[in-house]
Amino acid sequence: MTSQSTTPSAETPPPPPRDRWRWLRRALGPLTMALLGSVAGLLLFAAFRAAPQPLTKADVREAVATAIATAAAAPPRSTEAFKTILPSLVFIRTEGSDGQADSSGIGSGVIIRDDGTILTAKHVIDGARTISITFVDGTESKAEVVSTFPNDLAVLHANRGPELIVPAVLGGGAIQVGDETFAIGNPLGLTASFSSGVISGLDRTIPTDRGGGTLTGLIQFDAAVNPGNSGGPLLNRDGQVIGIVTALANPGRGRSFSGIGFAVPLGSAGGPGGIQR
């Protein structure tokens, strides 16, 4: 019987267990060092990071001021209405009114057209020998009566106007009781006085002391008015003219305001075509 020799396998035998762990440590060493380095870096950053500085009084004041400015409300409607109407207001002085050559009077008016046409109350200029106008920029001029309307309205034209003429915007929307309203004029000679209130009633009729007639279809309001306001504009909340101040009611027959004023609505001037520019 012939014996056969066995050829050894070409595969490399696995390393002994102790050599296997040495090889694994060599393979994972760089990764472990990288992780340890990252952790160490984070610990150093946390240790040496500067602590937040406490707020100073100046910081607090600045923060409060910024918060207040951000939360600040828009200007009141009254402020915007005043700014809107002021350039259109005029101061009226008359001489020789009430049939007396030496009498004088004061009133208010409002510019309604680009050519300087002015709307006022008819009783302000009734019987006047001369009518003088002072515009809000101080420009003075004589004025002539262009036309009058039965319900105490008159249209004037100044002989000379200011360099910049700013007509008022005439309110065309419906009004109702309770609506916010503003009156502006020259009460007792106090120029450009502004007051606020609400519409108290509509379609009022009152007697007049001027020839025993009546005024009809009036707007009743409670914004303060006094002698010198007559002829001035009554405004809606947007600063648009909705009427012309014509009278005030006083149970004591005095001339001071007691909470009830009246204005002629613009429709009394022969409809929109009578006064619209």
Sequence and secondary structure as in RCSB ss.txt:
>XXXX:A:sequence
MTSQSTTPSAETPPPPPRDRWRWLRRALGPLTMALLGSVAGLLLFAAFRAAPQPLTKADVREAVATAIATAAAAP
PRSTEAFKTILPSLVFIRTEGSDGQADSSGIGSGVIIRDDGTILTAKHVIDGARTISITFVDGTESKAEVVSTFP
NDLAVLHANRGPELIVPAVLGGGAIQVGDETFAIGNPLGLTASFSSGVISGLDRTIPTDRGGGTLTGLIQFDAAV
NPGNSGGPLLNRDGQVIGIVTALANPGRGRSFSGIGFAVPLGSAGGPGGIQR
>XXXX:A:secstr
         SS     HHHHHHHHHHHHHHHHHHHHHHHHHHHHHHHHS       HHHHHHHHHHHHHHH    
 HHHHHHHHHGGGEEEEEEESGGG TT EEEEEEEE STT EEEE HHHHTT SEEEEEETTS EEEEEEEEEET
TTEEEEEESS  SS     B  S   TT EEEEEE GGG TTEEEEEEEEEEEEEEE SSSS EEEEEEEE S  
 TT TT EEE TTS EEEEEEEE  TTS SS  S EEEEEGGGTTSHHHH  
